[in-house]
Amino acid sequence: MSAPEALVDLARHPLLDVSCSRAREAIARGRDELAASGMAVLPGFLQSDALPALVEECEALAPRGHFSEVRGTPYIDVPDLSLPESHPRRRLGRTALTAVAYDRFPRTSGLRALYEWEPLLDWIRILLGREKLYRYADPFGALNLAVMRDGDELAWHYDQTDFVVSIALQSSERGGEFEVAPWIRSAEDENYAAVARVLDGAPGAGVRVVPMTPGTLLLFEGRRSLHRVSPIGGRRARHVALLAYDTKPGTDSSPLLKRVRYGRLPGEA
């Protein structure tokens, strides 16, 4: 197993000395990106020479994942049948992917070591401007590997968490683009007309394609930014690690979510 500090490009992302000038500049840049677009893209977060071993790890983990295919609205809710069929709250999209749960990662896992590394937790906390940050207590959802193969996709949706941290490890041959309509809604205005234009694929709908080249870390605040992963094509799987944190200790997911995403509950094989 590689030590976490050997996986990260510390010259570009100085996690071990957050008071140095390079760290202060990187933090200011990330916070500016988050304020402007709800996301901070950190290309080259991982060392390029660390990627082959991590991809090999992903390939070994992938068969231990659970495949799920669901249809839902962008609001992760049941369709509101009182509304017109064209309304965003009645529009269904398809999500299909394989999720490898945290408890499937061996102790020798480089990705697990990275997730459990205190300097990374502190770096994310500082970038997000949070006073406290904790790893998820969810034995399945704390760390996931999202595996997307030919025909898989992630439908347009909003997140139900304040933020998501992901690390791109391998791109698909075709598709698999992370597409975002930043800040499309607010606490005061759902902006349904603009959401409908995005769902329709209308020109000028304000959709941005975010480069997720292997080695990139993405901090994303998805409650107000509509987003999706476009359909995957080709033989090569798309691998992305999902690192779960919360501002409150002890955060866990519901039994229903565990059953759908992982196909089991704690204590089941």
Secondary structure, DSSP 8 states (H G I E B T S, - for coil): ---HHHHB-TTTS-TT-TTSHHHHHHHHHHHHHHHHHSEEEETT-B-GGGHHHHHHHHHHHGGGSEEEEEEE-TTSS---TTS-TTSGGG--EEEEEEEE-GGGS-TT-HHHHHHT-HHHHHHHHHHHT-S--EE---TTTSEEEEEE-TT-BEEEE--SSS-EEEEEEE--SEE--EEEETT---SS---HHHHHHHHHT-TTS--EEE---TT-EEEE--SSSEEEE--EESSS-EEEEEE-EESSTT----HHHHHHHHSS-TT--
